[in-house]
Amino acid sequence: MQGAIDELKALGRMPDSTDCEPPGEIVGRFEELLAKVKLPLTAEEVGVLMRTFPESTMYEVEWGLLRLVESYAASNPGYRQLIDICPSGEWRETMTIRFENWETKKLI
């Protein structure tokens, strides 16, 4: 497991924007660690990342997290099951819709 992902695991789930004031330090730490994550990811690493999604939003940092986990989708059929690990209903729904749209476009 990558060191940056181990550190993200230790930080735990991202707080929502409304739950972390002042946001600077925690937001910066998540951004820094996400920037250090290298592709390709393993299923175990994606599982850890899935568990860090905030309930809804964390100052746009969650979009970088989404890009990382979606990088796994293109070459791994197990991605759909990993979506279920995400603790946020909002993000599970978003990832499912995006994945289904991607699969549809891939077939055209």
Secondary structure, 3 states (H helix, E strand, C coil): CCHHHHHHHHHCCCCCHHHCCCCHHHHHHHHHHHHHCCCCCCHHHHHHHHCCCCCCCCCCHHHHHHHHHHHHHCCCCCHHHHHCCCCCHHHHHHHHHHHHHHHHHHHC
